[in-house]
Amino acid sequence: MENLAEIYRKNEYTFTDTNRVSFTIETIPQGVYKTPWAIITAWNPNNEELLKKQNDAQNLELKHALHVSGYKLIECVGGYDGHFEESF
């Protein structure tokens, strides 16, 4: 079984801001944004697979917390090998 670091290294992340952007950890676009950015998700905490309904509810809570904290959010999807998680 692969460790989490290896899984994250293989993930492909995709989001659409003004353009569609896809990348892996090894191909992170440089100089695209002038401010620091990150990808975060509330899906499957501690690598414990939950039902989509539970993941959606947790991600909605995260979205609200980030929004009230003043962060700009762009929806993102990350995953590989047929498994994908919704993120920001």
Backbone as ProteinMPNN parsed JSONL, in Angstrom:
{"seq_chain_A": "MENLAEIYRKNEYTFTDTNRVSFTIETIPQGVYKTPWAIITAWNPNNEELLKKQNDAQNLELKHALHVSGYKLIECVGGYDGHFEESF", "coords_chain_A": {"N_chain_A": [[0.841, -1.193, 0.0], [0.515, 2.232, -0.801], [2.126, 5.046, 0.736], [0.828, 8.073, 2.274], [2.242, 10.383, 1.441], [3.292, 9.605, -1.037], [0.936, 9.169, -2.459], [-0.187, 11.788, -2.503], [1.779, 13.036, -4.01], [1.316, 11.944, -6.504], [-1.199, 12.879, -7.155], [-3.416, 14.727, -9.269], [-4.325, 18.028, -9.673], [-7.02, 20.18, -10.358], [-8.408, 23.232, -11.338], [-10.558, 26.016, -12.107], [-10.022, 29.278, -12.751], [-9.563, 32.113, -14.146], [-8.699, 30.745, -16.265], [-8.559, 27.248, -17.123], [-6.71, 25.216, -15.004], [-4.395, 22.671, -14.536], [-2.393, 20.511, -12.592], [0.357, 18.755, -11.007], [1.989, 18.003, -7.862], [4.648, 18.109, -8.562], [4.59, 19.702, -10.792], [3.714, 22.279, -10.193], [2.254, 25.341, -11.034], [4.254, 28.146, -11.493], [4.432, 31.524, -10.483], [1.84, 32.215, -11.196], [-0.021, 33.33, -9.492], [-0.023, 36.28, -7.459], [-0.134, 36.286, -4.759], [0.226, 34.187, -1.824], [-1.008, 30.797, -1.954], [-3.101, 27.897, -1.391], [-4.183, 24.457, -1.317], [-6.987, 22.962, 0.047], [-9.033, 20.585, 1.771], [-11.962, 19.101, 3.218], [-12.642, 16.574, 2.907], [-12.692, 13.086, 3.627], [-11.262, 12.875, 6.3], [-8.15, 12.316, 8.004], [-7.527, 10.278, 6.267], [-9.689, 8.578, 6.299], [-12.226, 7.025, 4.737], [-15.255, 8.474, 3.9], [-18.866, 8.7, 3.469], [-20.193, 10.269, 0.509], [-22.138, 12.183, 1.081], [-21.5, 12.889, 3.729], [-18.915, 13.904, 3.357], [-19.509, 16.068, 1.661], [-21.013, 17.678, 3.413], [-19.098, 18.297, 5.369], [-17.22, 19.667, 3.798], [-18.744, 21.868, 3.089], [-18.998, 23.155, 5.559], [-16.292, 23.799, 5.949], [-15.912, 25.51, 3.748], [-17.576, 27.643, 4.481], [-16.281, 28.513, 6.857], [-13.786, 29.32, 5.845], [-14.611, 31.333, 4.107], [-15.811, 33.284, 5.853], [-13.531, 33.997, 7.127], [-12.262, 35.509, 5.314], [-10.903, 34.514, 3.084], [-10.177, 34.062, -0.391], [-11.891, 31.877, -2.427], [-11.525, 29.166, -4.65], [-13.032, 26.619, -6.33], [-11.817, 23.297, -6.494], [-10.548, 20.202, -7.741], [-8.98, 17.282, -6.694], [-6.979, 14.388, -7.222], [-6.227, 10.933, -8.109], [-5.901, 7.948, -10.113], [-8.615, 7.265, -10.412], [-9.851, 8.086, -8.051], [-11.173, 10.921, -6.593], [-11.259, 14.051, -4.875], [-13.216, 16.733, -3.73], [-12.176, 20.076, -3.384], [-10.759, 23.22, -2.204]], "CA_chain_A": [[0.0, 0.0, 0.0], [1.283, 3.471, -0.9], [1.952, 5.971, 1.855], [0.112, 9.292, 1.889], [3.118, 11.292, 0.694], [3.362, 9.108, -2.42], [-0.382, 9.41, -3.07], [-0.3, 13.219, -2.783], [2.712, 13.361, -5.088], [0.718, 11.499, -7.774], [-2.466, 13.563, -7.414], [-3.544, 15.819, -10.233], [-5.241, 19.038, -9.166], [-7.597, 20.959, -11.448], [-9.355, 24.277, -10.979], [-10.768, 27.027, -13.134], [-10.122, 30.656, -12.274], [-9.845, 32.72, -15.45], [-8.375, 29.654, -17.183], [-8.484, 25.937, -16.492], [-5.338, 24.912, -14.607], [-4.184, 21.325, -14.01], [-0.994, 20.309, -12.232], [0.702, 17.838, -9.92], [2.925, 18.641, -6.94], [5.912, 18.324, -9.273], [4.427, 20.662, -11.887], [2.964, 23.426, -9.685], [2.511, 26.53, -11.852], [4.985, 29.203, -10.804], [4.168, 32.888, -10.907], [0.467, 32.397, -11.672], [-0.69, 34.228, -8.557], [0.899, 37.176, -6.772], [-0.267, 36.051, -3.324], [0.317, 32.76, -1.478], [-2.236, 30.032, -2.106], [-3.032, 26.517, -0.907], [-5.335, 23.6, -1.593], [-7.46, 22.365, 1.29], [-10.294, 19.862, 1.675], [-12.452, 18.456, 4.434], [-13.011, 15.209, 2.531], [-11.979, 11.914, 4.153], [-10.248, 13.276, 7.284], [-7.233, 11.258, 8.467], [-7.576, 9.218, 5.258], [-10.826, 7.704, 6.594], [-13.191, 7.239, 3.666], [-16.614, 8.748, 4.353], [-19.88, 8.792, 2.425], [-20.17, 11.551, -0.194], [-23.007, 13.094, 1.82], [-20.728, 13.378, 4.873], [-17.839, 14.741, 2.817], [-20.109, 17.316, 1.182], [-21.381, 18.488, 4.587], [-17.86, 18.797, 5.98], [-16.63, 20.661, 2.906], [-19.582, 23.066, 3.18], [-18.568, 23.82, 6.793], [-14.971, 24.374, 5.673], [-16.116, 26.635, 2.83], [-18.122, 28.751, 5.264], [-15.23, 28.992, 7.768], [-12.789, 30.043, 5.048], [-15.25, 32.541, 3.577], [-15.945, 34.297, 6.903], [-12.174, 34.412, 7.488], [-11.794, 36.433, 4.29], [-10.122, 33.88, 2.024], [-10.757, 33.907, -1.721], [-12.002, 30.443, -2.693], [-11.724, 28.639, -5.993], [-13.262, 25.186, -6.2], [-10.745, 22.508, -7.07], [-10.667, 18.753, -7.593], [-7.674, 16.636, -6.661], [-7.031, 12.937, -7.112], [-5.586, 10.116, -9.147], [-6.302, 6.544, -10.18], [-10.063, 7.13, -10.291], [-10.352, 8.64, -6.79], [-11.069, 12.373, -6.593], [-11.872, 14.749, -3.751], [-13.502, 18.15, -3.962], [-11.324, 20.912, -2.541], [-10.739, 24.66, -2.469]], "C_chain_A": [[0.884, 1.253, 0.0], [1.073, 4.329, 0.341], [1.313, 7.258, 1.349], [0.974, 10.255, 1.085], [3.196, 10.886, -0.772], [2.041, 9.369, -3.15], [-0.522, 10.89, -3.432], [0.625, 13.645, -3.919], [2.121, 13.005, -6.449], [-0.581, 12.219, -8.126], [-2.345, 14.588, -8.53], [-4.622, 16.744, -9.696], [-5.718, 19.884, -10.34], [-8.55, 21.995, -10.874], [-9.489, 25.237, -12.152], [-10.925, 28.368, -12.446], [-10.493, 31.454, -13.518], [-9.554, 31.716, -16.55], [-8.43, 28.342, -16.412], [-7.014, 25.614, -16.227], [-5.298, 23.502, -14.029], [-2.707, 21.146, -13.722], [-0.861, 19.208, -11.197], [1.64, 18.601, -8.988], [4.235, 18.977, -7.653], [5.812, 19.353, -10.391], [3.597, 21.874, -11.46], [3.287, 24.647, -10.54], [3.163, 27.635, -11.023], [4.591, 30.561, -11.364], [2.768, 33.142, -11.421], [-0.26, 33.408, -10.79], [0.344, 35.053, -7.802], [0.842, 37.004, -5.258], [-0.137, 34.556, -3.044], [-1.039, 32.072, -1.627], [-2.004, 28.606, -1.623], [-4.258, 25.767, -1.385], [-5.695, 22.923, -0.285], [-8.79, 21.665, 1.042], [-10.684, 19.318, 3.037], [-12.86, 17.014, 4.132], [-12.105, 14.192, 3.229], [-10.875, 12.274, 5.15], [-9.447, 12.082, 7.793], [-7.259, 10.032, 7.551], [-8.655, 8.171, 5.559], [-11.924, 7.994, 5.578], [-14.604, 7.361, 4.229], [-17.574, 8.73, 3.167], [-19.829, 10.18, 1.79], [-20.997, 12.588, 0.548], [-22.268, 13.696, 3.026], [-19.601, 14.308, 4.41], [-18.371, 16.089, 2.346], [-20.452, 18.239, 2.348], [-20.14, 19.089, 5.238], [-17.208, 19.866, 5.117], [-17.431, 21.962, 2.926], [-19.229, 23.855, 4.447], [-17.21, 24.506, 6.599], [-15.101, 25.603, 4.785], [-16.621, 27.851, 3.595], [-17.045, 29.356, 6.168], [-14.178, 29.796, 7.015], [-13.352, 31.366, 4.537], [-15.334, 33.628, 4.649], [-14.575, 34.776, 7.392], [-11.541, 35.297, 6.422], [-10.968, 35.828, 3.174], [-10.886, 33.862, 0.716], [-10.755, 32.41, -2.033], [-12.223, 30.172, -4.165], [-11.921, 27.137, -5.823], [-12.247, 24.42, -7.027], [-11.076, 21.033, -6.884], [-9.256, 18.184, -7.618], [-7.833, 15.137, -6.549], [-6.228, 12.249, -8.19], [-6.143, 8.704, -9.067], [-7.791, 6.335, -9.906], [-10.66, 7.645, -8.993], [-10.117, 10.14, -6.792], [-11.786, 12.948, -5.39], [-12.055, 16.212, -4.104], [-12.753, 18.973, -2.936], [-11.537, 22.373, -2.867], [-9.299, 25.085, -2.636]], "O_chain_A": [[1.88, 1.317, 0.72], [-0.011, 4.344, 0.925], [1.263, 7.504, 0.144], [0.486, 10.88, 0.143], [3.169, 11.745, -1.653], [2.037, 9.745, -4.323], [-0.93, 11.216, -4.546], [0.277, 14.526, -4.704], [2.392, 13.685, -7.439], [-1.018, 12.173, -9.276], [-1.308, 15.227, -8.705], [-5.702, 16.296, -9.311], [-4.93, 20.26, -11.208], [-9.392, 21.682, -10.032], [-8.657, 25.267, -13.059], [-11.847, 28.569, -11.656], [-11.662, 31.46, -13.902], [-10.1, 31.821, -17.649], [-8.355, 28.335, -15.183], [-6.176, 25.726, -17.123], [-6.077, 23.174, -13.133], [-1.86, 21.573, -14.506], [-1.844, 18.785, -10.589], [2.04, 19.724, -9.295], [4.853, 20.005, -7.379], [6.834, 19.829, -10.887], [2.86, 22.436, -12.269], [4.458, 24.961, -10.752], [2.656, 28.003, -9.964], [4.435, 30.724, -12.574], [2.52, 34.184, -12.027], [-1.022, 34.239, -11.284], [1.451, 34.584, -7.538], [1.698, 37.532, -4.548], [-0.368, 33.741, -3.937], [-2.085, 32.694, -1.446], [-0.865, 28.164, -1.467], [-5.247, 26.368, -1.804], [-4.835, 22.38, 0.408], [-9.58, 22.099, 0.203], [-9.833, 19.103, 3.9], [-13.367, 16.315, 5.009], [-10.906, 14.418, 3.394], [-9.698, 12.02, 4.895], [-9.981, 10.99, 7.988], [-7.043, 8.904, 7.994], [-8.551, 7.022, 5.129], [-12.488, 9.088, 5.564], [-15.086, 6.476, 4.936], [-17.151, 8.743, 2.011], [-19.466, 11.155, 2.449], [-20.601, 13.75, 0.634], [-22.404, 14.887, 3.303], [-19.369, 15.363, 5.0], [-17.76, 17.127, 2.598], [-20.209, 19.444, 2.28], [-20.138, 20.261, 5.614], [-16.699, 20.859, 5.636], [-16.857, 23.043, 2.794], [-19.168, 25.084, 4.414], [-17.008, 25.642, 7.028], [-14.467, 26.626, 5.043], [-16.145, 28.965, 3.377], [-16.911, 30.578, 6.236], [-13.729, 30.838, 7.493], [-12.664, 32.387, 4.532], [-14.968, 34.774, 4.39], [-14.471, 35.84, 8.003], [-10.422, 35.78, 6.594], [-10.382, 36.566, 2.382], [-12.101, 33.67, 0.705], [-9.721, 31.753, -1.912], [-13.001, 30.852, -4.835], [-11.076, 26.46, -5.239], [-11.868, 24.842, -8.119], [-11.807, 20.668, -5.964], [-8.439, 18.558, -8.459], [-8.728, 14.659, -5.853], [-5.634, 12.886, -9.061], [-6.773, 8.32, -8.081], [-8.185, 5.366, -9.257], [-11.882, 7.641, -8.848], [-8.985, 10.589, -6.971], [-12.794, 12.406, -4.936], [-11.179, 16.847, -4.691], [-12.7, 18.617, -1.759], [-12.379, 22.727, -3.693], [-9.026, 26.263, -2.869]]}, "name": "protein", "num_of_chains": 1, "seq": "MENLAEIYRKNEYTFTDTNRVSFTIETIPQGVYKTPWAIITAWNPNNEELLKKQNDAQNLELKHALHVSGYKLIECVGGYDGHFEESF"}
